[in-house]
Amino acid sequence: MRADRLVSLVLLLRRRGRMTAGALARELDVSTRTVLRDVEALSAAGVPVYAERGRHGGFALLPGFRTELTGLSHDEALALLTAAPGRGEQAFGLGPALASAVRKVVDAMPEGHRTGADEAARRFLVDPETDLLARRTATGEVPDAVMAEVRRAVLAGRRLRIRYEATGQAPRWRTVDPIGLVTVRDRGYLLATRAGADRTYRLSRVLAAEELPDAAQRPSGVDLDRIWRERSARFLSSGDHLAVLVRVAPARREELLDAALAVRAERADGDGWWRLEVAFQDARHAEWALWQLGPDAEALAPQSLRAALRARAAALAARYGDPP
């Protein structure tokens, strides 16, 4: 781990020039004391890093020093630089590793290509936090320690014990055989089996995790794309959730999609609105989600949902009908 950090420190100085101990500590997610120790270790190993005193001082490398990495094309580097600031940076707790990899990629490129790719990547913005049409829905965060345990078990092929909070249920421990990790629309999922039955767990609902020493009962080869398609198809055809036909204004479409469990069908209506068939956990979930959208959505079916929304609207109108 320290060797990777030392390489990252050198690459940061190669790319940015002079940096203070505080700036290096923030980039590497360590303390300034650790940075000072790392600088001493690099100097002792012959890396020409030196300190400049004063108000604008910091650490720097002697001009001309560089590490050598080869084999990456301009477009490959551009693709990685463009994707790195987006959602992939947080996927499965590998954000720091991705940041370190990007630094190595940039340093590997010839000087002319490095400057061009870095500038080109600034022209692309992937999955920003602010949407022009709607408020971005915050996704559940998975604690680093939990994500690390899950990731280790998946990669090592070990059984996994997780404390999981299913919708509407109290958290409880389960022992599963992990198959793989999937991320969809900023949401992470653990694909696993439990007592031989297929199970899909939302990572944001995993409260604790423990890798077990026992080998997971799973095939040696895996096709996650096929498994995900099959499980999605089974979910959509199952009868344990509520199907709703709804019309929604374009500006609120993403909010509806974020609230729904799944989308079965979707098409544009003649007036510019969208008509979708979506799945909710139950009637209460559907009523809550549609109520948040107000007049920008209309539930067309089932009739029971329309009646529930009408009753709620009538109660609110009655509450505000007279002055307080």
N, C-alpha and C positions, 0 to 999 in steps of 0.2 A: 504493500500500500504506500509506504513512504517513497519507494523508488518511482512509482507513478506520479506522486506529488512533486518530486524533484524535477522530473521531466516536464511536468506542466508548468512549474515555476520558470524553468529555462525558456520554454516556448512563449510564455507570457512576456518575458523580457525581450525575446527576439521580435515579437510582433509589435509591442507597444512602446518599446524603448524604456526610459526611466520610469519606475513605479515606486511608490512609497511602500513601507512595510504594511501599513493599514490597507492599502488598495490590494496588495497581494493576498493578505489574509482574507479579505472579503471574497476575492475570486476563488481562492482555494478552500474556503470554508474552514479555516483554522484560526488559531490565535496569532497575534503578532509575534509572540515569543517563539512559536513554532516556526514562523517564517525566518526569524533571525537564526535559529538553529539550522534550518535548511540551507540558508545562505552560507553559513560557516562550513557545512558539509560539502557544498558544491565547490567552494574555494579550496578546501583541502583536497578535493578530488581533481583539481586542475582546471575547473571551469572558470573562465575569466570574468567573474562577477565582482563588481566593486561598488562601494558606497560613496555617495556624494552628500556632503553635509550642507546645511543651510536651509533656508525657507523653501526653496524649490528642489531640495535634494531627494534622494531615494536610491534605489539599486538599479544598476544597469550592467550590460555586457559590453566587453570591449568590441569596437566596430569590427565587422567581418566574421564574427563567430556565428556559426549556425549548425544545427543538427541536420542530418540527411535522411529523408524518407522519399521513396520513389514509387512509381506505378499507378498514380492517380491522374485521370484525365481532367481537363478543365471543367467539362460538364458534370462529371461525377462529383468533383469538389463543390461546384455551384449548387448541385442538388442537395448535398448535405448541409451546406451553409444556409440554404433557403429553408430547409425543413427544421433545422435545429431550434430556432426561436419559437416554433409553433407547438402544437399539442404533443408531438413526439418527445419533447424534452422532459416531460413529466411522466411518460409512460412507464409503469411498473417500477418506479423508483430509480430509474437509471439516468436522471437528469445530470448529476455531476459527472458520470462517466461519459455522457454524450458531449458535455462541455469540454472535457479533456480531449476527446477524440477530435472535435472540431479544431481545437488549437493545433493538434498535430497535423491535421489535414492542411490547414493554412500554411504552416511552416514548411510542409513538404513541397509546396508549389514553387516553381521558378519565380523570381522577383516580379517580372512583368505580369505573369498570370495571376500571382497572388493578389496584387493590387486590383487587377481587373475583376476577379471573381468576388473579392470583398466588396467592391463598389456595386457590382451587379446584384449581389445578394441584398443590398440595402434597398433595391428597387422592388422587391417582393415582400409582401406581408401576408403571413399564413395564420389564419384563425385568430384574429385579434380579440381582445377582451370586450371591445365595444362594437356593437352591431348598429348599422344605420337604421334598421327597421325595428329592432326590438331589443329589450334588455337581455343581456346574456345570462343564462341560468347558471348559477354556481354549481359545480360538481363536487360530490363528496370527496374529501381528501383521505388518503390511506396513510396512517403513520409509517414512517420510514422503517421502524423495527418490524412491523407487521409485514410490510411489503418485502423486506429482505428475507424473512423466513419463508414466505410463500414462494418467492422467486427461487430460493435455494432448493426447496423441496421439488419444485417443478423440474429444474435443471438436473438435479442429482437423482431423480427418480425415487424419492423417498415418500413414505406416507406422511400425511399432514393432519395435524389436529388444529381445528379452528373454532373460535367462539363466534358464532354467527347470529346476527339479529335479523331474522326474516320479517317481512312486512306483517304487522299485527301480532307478532309473537314475542315472547320474552327471549333474550339471548340464551343460547345453550351451546355446549361443546359438541362437535362432530368430528369423527375421524374419516378422512377421505383419501382417495388415491388420485393425486393430481395428474391431469393430462397436458394442459397448456393454459396460456393466458391470451386473452383477446381484448382489444380495445375498440369500442364502437361509439362514435359521437362523444368522445371525451369520457366515456364510462368504461371502466375495466371490469373484466369478468374472469373468474377461475372456472375452467372446464375440468370436471372431475367425475369420478364414480364413487358411489357409497354403497357398500354391500352389493356391488355388481350393477347397481342401477345408475343411469346417467343423472348427473347433477350439474347445475350451473349456478355459481354463486357471484353475487355482486360484490366487488372488492371493497367498496365503501361501507359495506355492512359487516365486514370481517373486523371484529373488535380486538382480537388477539390471535396469534398463530404460533405453532410450535412444530418444527420439523422433527419427525420421529426417525429412529434408526432403521426401521423395517423398510424393505424395498416395496415400492408401490406396485400394485397389481395392474399392469397396463401393458399393451403391446409395445414392442420395441420401435416400430415405425408409427408415424402419426401424420395425418392430413387435417390440420386444424380448419382449413377453409371448408372442407367437406363436412366435418363434424359440426361446425357452426351452422352451415346451411341446413343440415338435417335437424338439428335441435330447434332452429328457428321455425322450420316448417311444422314440426310437432307442436311447438308452442302455439302457433297461429291456428292450428286445427283443433286444439284442445278446447274443452268446454268449461274450464275453471276460471274464466274471466269474462268481463262484459264487453261485447262488441257494440260500438256506437257509430252511427252515421252522423256526420257533423259538417256544417259549412263554416268557413272561417275566413276573415279578411286577410289579405296577403301579409300585412304588417304584423299579424299575430300568429302566423302559421308556425313559426319556429317554437313559440311558447307552447303551442298545442302539442307539437311533436316531442318536446322535452318532457311534458307532463304525462303523455301516454306511454303505455308499456310497449306497444308495437303498432305498426301501420300495416294494414292489410291491403288497402287500395287507395289510390289518390288520383284525382283529375281536376282540371280547371273548369270552373263554371263559366257560363257566358258573360256574367257581370264582373269578371275579374277575381271573384272569390274562389277559394279552393273547396272541393268536396272530398272528404276523406272518410274512410272506414278505419277506425282505430280501436285498440283494445285497452281497457282499463282493468285495474285489479278487481273492482266491484262497483256497485251503484254509487256508494258514497264517494269513492275516488273520482268517478266520472262527474258527479255533481260538483265536487269541489273544483276540479280542473276547468269545467265549462263556466262556473261562476266567476273565476278569476278573469276570464276573457270578456265578460260583460256583453255589450251589444255587438262586439266584433266577432261573435261566434253564435251559431244556432244549432242546437241538437235536433236532428230530424227524426232519429229513432235511437232507442226504443221510446214508446209513448210514455212509459213510466218515468223516464228521465226528464222529458219535457214537462210532465205534470209536477215533478219535484222542483224544477227550476222556476216554474210559474208560481208555485206556492211560496217559494222563498222570495221571489220578486214582489209578490202581493204583500207579504208580511213586511218587507222593507218599505214599500210604498205607504202602507198604513202607519208605520212608525213615524214617517216624516210628513204625513199628510197635514197635520195640524202644528201650529207653533208650539214650542215647548212651554 
